[in-house]
Amino acid sequence: MAVVVVVVVVVVVVVVVALIVVVVVVVVVVVVVVVVVVVVALIVVVVVEVIIVEVVVVVVVVVVKCYVWSIASYGSENWTLQQVDQKYLVSFEMWCLNRMEKIS
């Protein structure tokens, strides 16, 4: 009778330990999956922000070239540009881009 009780106790202990191991493994897997999902979500957010910033920069440059330069260079076919005048035009272009990017 004592042998049967010992065997039953050993079986119960083995089953409980196995269940604890299974629960720990499941918890670890869930934690790893959650961490991976969070990391992927953060990467996606960063990539989307970078893409949005790049699109905004492209739009700003197009607006400056389309509207500002068409007015600033009106009649430029008849201009005689010297080196100083070219520097002023480049400076003006950089000033426009910096103002649109809100760079001081």
Backbone hydrogen bonds in HBPLUS format (Angstrom, degrees):
<---DONOR---> <-ACCEPTOR-->    atom                        ^
c    i                          cat <-CA-CA->   ^        H-A-AA   ^      H-
h    n   atom  resd res      DA  || num        DHA   H-A  angle D-A-AA Bond
n    s   type  num  typ     dist DA aas  dist angle  dist       angle   num
A0005-VAL N   A0001-MET O   3.15 MM   4  6.48 157.3  2.20 148.8 154.5     1
A0006-VAL N   A0002-ALA O   3.01 MM   4  6.22 158.8  2.06 145.9 151.6     2
A0007-VAL N   A0003-VAL O   2.92 MM   4  6.13 160.0  1.96 148.6 154.1     3
A0008-VAL N   A0004-VAL O   2.89 MM   4  6.10 159.4  1.93 149.6 155.2     4
A0009-VAL N   A0005-VAL O   2.87 MM   4  6.07 160.7  1.91 150.4 155.7     5
A0010-VAL N   A0006-VAL O   2.87 MM   4  6.07 160.1  1.91 150.1 155.8     6
A0011-VAL N   A0007-VAL O   2.91 MM   4  6.09 160.5  1.95 149.5 154.8     7
A0012-VAL N   A0008-VAL O   2.89 MM   4  6.09 161.3  1.93 149.9 155.1     8
A0013-VAL N   A0009-VAL O   2.89 MM   4  6.08 160.6  1.92 150.1 155.5     9
A0014-VAL N   A0010-VAL O   2.89 MM   4  6.08 161.2  1.93 150.4 155.7    10
A0015-VAL N   A0011-VAL O   2.91 MM   4  6.12 159.3  1.96 150.3 155.9    11
A0016-VAL N   A0012-VAL O   2.90 MM   4  6.09 162.4  1.93 151.2 156.1    12
A0017-VAL N   A0013-VAL O   2.89 MM   4  6.06 164.0  1.92 152.3 156.8    13
A0018-ALA N   A0014-VAL O   2.89 MM   4  6.03 156.7  1.95 145.5 152.4    14
A0019-LEU N   A0015-VAL O   2.88 MM   4  6.11 156.7  1.93 148.8 155.1    15
A0020-ILE N   A0016-VAL O   2.91 MM   4  6.15 156.4  1.97 149.0 155.6    16
A0021-VAL N   A0017-VAL O   2.92 MM   4  6.14 158.8  1.96 149.9 155.5    17
A0022-VAL N   A0018-ALA O   2.92 MM   4  6.15 158.4  1.97 148.3 154.4    18
A0023-VAL N   A0019-LEU O   2.90 MM   4  6.12 161.3  1.94 150.3 155.2    19
A0024-VAL N   A0020-ILE O   2.92 MM   4  6.12 161.6  1.95 150.7 155.7    20
A0025-VAL N   A0021-VAL O   2.92 MM   4  6.10 161.1  1.95 150.3 155.6    21
A0026-VAL N   A0022-VAL O   2.92 MM   4  6.13 160.0  1.96 150.0 155.5    22
A0027-VAL N   A0023-VAL O   2.91 MM   4  6.12 160.6  1.95 150.6 156.0    23
A0028-VAL N   A0024-VAL O   2.92 MM   4  6.12 161.5  1.95 151.0 156.1    24
A0029-VAL N   A0025-VAL O   2.94 MM   4  6.14 160.0  1.98 149.8 155.2    25
A0030-VAL N   A0026-VAL O   2.92 MM   4  6.13 159.7  1.96 150.5 156.1    26
A0031-VAL N   A0027-VAL O   2.93 MM   4  6.13 161.2  1.96 151.2 156.3    27
A0032-VAL N   A0028-VAL O   2.95 MM   4  6.15 161.4  1.99 150.1 155.1    28
A0033-VAL N   A0029-VAL O   2.94 MM   4  6.14 160.4  1.98 149.4 154.8    29
A0034-VAL N   A0030-VAL O   2.92 MM   4  6.13 159.5  1.96 150.5 156.1    30
A0035-VAL N   A0031-VAL O   2.94 MM   4  6.15 161.5  1.98 151.4 156.3    31
A0036-VAL N   A0032-VAL O   2.96 MM   4  6.16 161.0  2.00 150.3 155.4    32
A0037-VAL N   A0033-VAL O   2.94 MM   4  6.13 160.8  1.98 149.6 155.0    33
A0038-VAL N   A0034-VAL O   2.95 MM   4  6.16 160.2  1.99 150.7 155.8    34
A0039-VAL N   A0035-VAL O   2.95 MM   4  6.14 162.6  1.98 151.3 156.1    35
A0040-VAL N   A0036-VAL O   2.92 MM   4  6.09 164.4  1.94 152.4 156.8    36
A0041-ALA N   A0037-VAL O   2.91 MM   4  6.07 156.2  1.97 145.9 152.9    37
A0042-LEU N   A0038-VAL O   2.95 MM   4  6.19 157.5  2.00 149.6 155.2    38
A0043-ILE N   A0039-VAL O   2.96 MM   4  6.20 157.5  2.01 149.3 155.6    39
A0044-VAL N   A0040-VAL O   2.92 MM   4  6.15 158.4  1.97 149.7 155.5    40
A0045-VAL N   A0041-ALA O   2.97 MM   4  6.21 158.1  2.01 148.1 153.9    41
A0046-VAL N   A0042-LEU O   2.99 MM   4  6.21 162.5  2.02 150.4 154.7    42
A0047-VAL N   A0043-ILE O   2.93 MM   4  6.12 164.0  1.96 152.1 156.7    43
A0048-VAL N   A0044-VAL O   2.90 MM   4  6.06 161.2  1.93 151.2 156.4    44
A0049-GLU N   A0045-VAL O   2.97 MM   4  6.17 158.7  2.01 148.3 154.1    45
A0050-VAL N   A0046-VAL O   2.96 MM   4  6.21 157.5  2.01 149.8 155.9    46
A0051-ILE N   A0047-VAL O   2.94 MM   4  6.17 158.4  1.99 149.4 155.4    47
A0052-ILE N   A0048-VAL O   2.92 MM   4  6.13 159.3  1.96 150.1 155.7    48
A0053-VAL N   A0049-GLU O   2.96 MM   4  6.18 161.7  2.00 149.3 154.1    49
A0054-GLU N   A0050-VAL O   2.95 MM   4  6.17 159.8  2.00 149.1 154.6    50
A0055-VAL N   A0051-ILE O   2.95 MM   4  6.18 156.2  2.01 150.2 156.4    51
A0056-VAL N   A0052-ILE O   2.95 MM   4  6.18 158.4  2.00 150.7 156.7    52
A0057-VAL N   A0053-VAL O   2.99 MM   4  6.24 158.4  2.04 150.4 155.9    53
A0058-VAL N   A0054-GLU O   3.06 MM   4  6.29 159.8  2.10 146.8 151.9    54
A0059-VAL N   A0055-VAL O   2.94 MM   4  6.18 160.7  1.98 151.1 156.3    55
A0060-VAL N   A0056-VAL O   2.90 MM   4  6.11 158.2  1.94 151.0 157.0    56
A0061-VAL N   A0057-VAL O   3.01 MM   4  6.25 163.1  2.04 152.1 156.0    57
A0062-VAL N   A0058-VAL O   3.00 MM   4  6.23 158.0  2.05 149.0 155.2    58
A0063-VAL N   A0059-VAL O   2.89 MM   4  6.11 159.1  1.93 151.2 156.9    59
A0064-VAL N   A0060-VAL O   2.95 MM   4  6.20 164.0  1.98 153.0 157.1    60
A0065-LYS N   A0061-VAL O   2.95 MM   4  6.12 167.2  1.96 150.7 154.5    61
A0066-CYS N   A0062-VAL O   2.83 MM   4  5.88 152.5  1.90 147.2 155.3    62
A0067-TYR N   A0063-VAL O   2.89 MM   4  5.81 165.3  1.91 153.1 156.2    63
A0069-TRP N   A0064-VAL O   3.02 MM   5  6.38 157.3  2.08 166.6 172.1    64
A0072-ALA N   A0068-VAL O   2.82 MM   4  6.00 168.6  1.83 156.8 160.8    65
A0073-SER N   A0069-TRP O   2.94 MM   4  5.65 150.4  2.03 136.8 142.8    66
A0074-TYR N   A0071-ILE O   3.31 MM   3  5.29 164.7  2.33 109.1 109.0    67
A0076-SER N   A0073-SER O   3.02 MM   3  5.18 146.4  2.13 139.4 132.9    68
A0078-ASN N   A0075-GLY O   3.21 MM   3  6.11 163.1  2.24 124.0 127.0    69
A0079-TRP N   A0076-SER O   3.13 MM   3  4.97 162.4  2.17 101.5 107.0    70
A0086-GLN N   A0082-GLN O   3.02 MM   4  6.36 154.8  2.08 154.5 161.7    71
A0087-LYS N   A0083-GLN O   3.07 MM   4  6.36 151.9  2.15 145.3 152.6    72
A0088-TYR N   A0084-VAL O   3.00 MM   4  6.34 151.2  2.09 146.5 154.4    73
A0089-LEU N   A0085-ASP O   2.98 MM   4  6.30 153.6  2.05 147.5 154.4    74
A0090-VAL N   A0086-GLN O   2.96 MM   4  6.21 160.1  2.00 149.8 155.0    75
A0091-SER N   A0087-LYS O   2.84 MM   4  6.01 156.5  1.89 146.2 153.4    76
A0092-PHE N   A0088-TYR O   2.86 MM   4  6.05 152.2  1.94 143.7 151.4    77
A0093-GLU N   A0089-LEU O   2.94 MM   4  6.20 155.6  2.00 146.2 152.7    78
A0094-MET N   A0090-VAL O   2.97 MM   4  6.23 163.2  2.00 151.5 155.5    79
A0095-TRP N   A0091-SER O   2.87 MM   4  6.05 152.7  1.94 145.7 153.9    80
A0096-CYS N   A0092-PHE O   2.91 MM   4  6.16 158.3  1.96 149.4 154.6    81
A0097-LEU N   A0093-GLU O   3.00 MM   4  6.29 166.8  2.02 153.5 156.5    82
A0098-ASN N   A0094-MET O   2.83 MM   4  5.97 159.8  1.87 148.6 154.8    83
A0099-ARG N   A0095-TRP O   2.89 MM   4  6.04 154.6  1.96 147.5 154.2    84
A0100-MET N   A0096-CYS O   2.96 MM   4  6.21 155.2  2.02 149.1 156.0    85
A0101-GLU N   A0097-LEU O   2.90 MM   4  6.08 142.3  2.05 143.7 154.2    86
A0102-LYS N   A0098-ASN O   2.91 MM   4  5.83 108.2  2.43 131.3 148.1    87
A0103-ILE N   A0098-ASN O   2.76 MM   5  4.91 168.8  1.78 152.0 153.1    88
A0102-LYS N   A0099-ARG O   3.19 MM   3  4.82 147.8  2.30  91.0 100.5    89
